[in-house]
């Protein structure tokens, strides 16, 4: 009987473990391979050492990458408006702790990547911290 009770407690543990896969699909933003290393010792990126600061890095992803210091880690998002087709106005701009889409004036929170009333969140990338070097990838 004790064996069965033990198995009843053990089985949920196997199903509660998760892998690192997450659904990051968006019909408006193509899946580009992103591999980026940011050295925060360089003056252009040193503001990432401080909480609630962000930088825009052009040349990666669909419209560039926005990297944000949350205080407990870093978030990296594609700078393309997640609820708009790629166009001349679909590159978001940083305004404090928000990213603003010029196409529809939607404001996306850089802590969560969400905007009120919008279907898709910002396309997020993984961030790995190694000292003062950030590695952004997917």
C-alpha positions as CSV (number, residue, x, y, z in Angstrom):
1,X,0.0,0.0,0.0
2,X,2.8,2.4,0.9
3,X,4.3,1.8,-2.6
4,X,1.1,2.9,-4.3
5,X,0.9,6.0,-2.2
6,X,4.5,6.8,-3.0
7,X,3.8,6.4,-6.7
8,X,0.8,8.7,-6.5
9,X,3.1,11.4,-5.2
10,X,6.0,10.7,-7.6
11,X,4.0,10.6,-10.9
12,X,2.9,14.3,-10.7
13,X,6.5,15.4,-10.3
14,X,7.4,14.0,-13.7
15,X,4.5,15.8,-15.3
16,X,5.2,19.1,-13.5
17,X,8.7,19.4,-14.9
18,X,8.9,21.7,-17.9
19,X,11.4,22.2,-20.7
20,X,12.7,25.5,-22.1
21,X,10.3,25.4,-25.1
22,X,7.8,28.2,-25.2
23,X,5.4,29.3,-27.9
24,X,6.8,32.5,-29.4
25,X,5.0,32.4,-32.7
26,X,3.5,35.5,-34.2
27,X,2.0,35.7,-37.7
28,X,3.3,39.2,-38.3
29,X,6.9,38.7,-37.3
30,X,9.0,36.1,-39.1
31,X,11.3,33.8,-37.1
32,X,14.8,35.1,-37.6
33,X,17.9,33.5,-36.0
34,X,19.2,35.9,-33.3
35,X,22.6,35.5,-31.8
36,X,23.8,38.7,-30.1
37,X,26.5,39.4,-27.5
38,X,26.3,42.8,-25.7
39,X,29.3,43.9,-23.6
40,X,28.0,46.2,-20.9
41,X,31.5,47.5,-20.2
42,X,31.3,49.4,-23.5
43,X,29.9,53.0,-23.1
44,X,27.1,52.4,-25.6
45,X,25.6,49.6,-23.5
46,X,26.7,50.6,-20.0
47,X,23.2,52.0,-19.1
48,X,22.0,48.3,-19.1
49,X,23.8,48.0,-15.8
50,X,21.0,50.0,-14.1
51,X,17.5,48.9,-13.4
52,X,14.7,50.1,-15.8
53,X,17.1,51.1,-18.5
54,X,17.0,49.7,-22.0
55,X,18.8,49.9,-25.3
56,X,17.9,49.4,-28.9
57,X,20.2,47.2,-31.0
58,X,19.7,47.4,-34.8
59,X,20.6,44.7,-37.2
60,X,19.1,41.6,-35.5
61,X,15.6,40.2,-35.6
62,X,12.9,41.7,-37.8
63,X,13.3,45.4,-36.7
64,X,16.1,45.2,-34.2
65,X,16.3,44.1,-30.6
66,X,15.2,46.0,-27.4
67,X,17.1,44.8,-24.3
68,X,15.7,45.9,-20.9
69,X,17.1,45.6,-17.3
70,X,14.2,44.4,-15.1
71,X,16.2,44.5,-11.9
72,X,16.0,40.8,-11.5
73,X,17.3,40.0,-14.9
74,X,17.1,41.1,-18.5
75,X,14.3,40.9,-21.1
76,X,15.0,41.0,-24.9
77,X,12.2,41.7,-27.4
78,X,12.0,42.1,-31.1
79,X,11.5,45.8,-31.9
80,X,8.8,45.0,-34.5
81,X,5.2,45.8,-33.6
82,X,3.7,42.5,-32.7
83,X,0.2,43.3,-33.9
84,X,1.1,44.9,-37.2
85,X,2.5,43.6,-40.5
86,X,6.1,44.6,-41.2
87,X,6.0,48.1,-42.7
88,X,7.7,51.5,-42.5
89,X,6.0,52.3,-39.2
90,X,6.4,49.0,-37.5
91,X,9.6,49.6,-35.6
92,X,8.9,50.4,-32.0
93,X,10.5,53.2,-30.1
94,X,11.5,53.2,-26.4
95,X,9.7,55.5,-24.0
96,X,10.9,54.8,-20.4
97,X,9.7,51.3,-19.5
98,X,7.5,51.0,-22.5
99,X,7.9,50.4,-26.2
100,X,5.6,52.4,-28.5
101,X,4.3,51.1,-31.9
102,X,4.1,54.0,-34.3
103,X,1.5,52.3,-36.4
104,X,-1.3,52.1,-33.8
105,X,0.3,54.0,-30.8
106,X,0.1,50.8,-28.7
107,X,2.3,50.9,-25.6
108,X,4.0,47.6,-24.6
109,X,5.4,47.2,-21.1
110,X,9.1,46.1,-21.2
111,X,8.7,44.1,-18.0
112,X,6.1,41.8,-19.5
113,X,6.0,42.5,-23.3
114,X,2.2,43.0,-23.1
115,X,-0.1,45.8,-24.2
116,X,-3.7,46.3,-23.0
117,X,-6.2,45.1,-25.5
118,X,-3.7,43.6,-28.0
119,X,-3.8,40.0,-29.1
120,X,0.0,39.3,-29.4
121,X,2.7,40.2,-26.9
122,X,6.2,41.4,-28.0
123,X,8.3,38.6,-29.5
124,X,10.7,37.7,-26.8
125,X,14.2,36.2,-27.0
126,X,16.2,34.4,-24.4
127,X,18.9,36.3,-22.4
128,X,21.9,34.7,-20.7
129,X,24.1,36.7,-18.4
130,X,27.9,36.0,-18.1
131,X,29.4,38.7,-15.9
132,X,29.0,42.0,-17.9
133,X,28.2,40.2,-21.2
134,X,24.6,39.5,-22.2
135,X,23.9,36.8,-24.8
136,X,20.6,37.2,-26.6
137,X,19.4,34.3,-28.6
138,X,16.5,32.2,-29.7
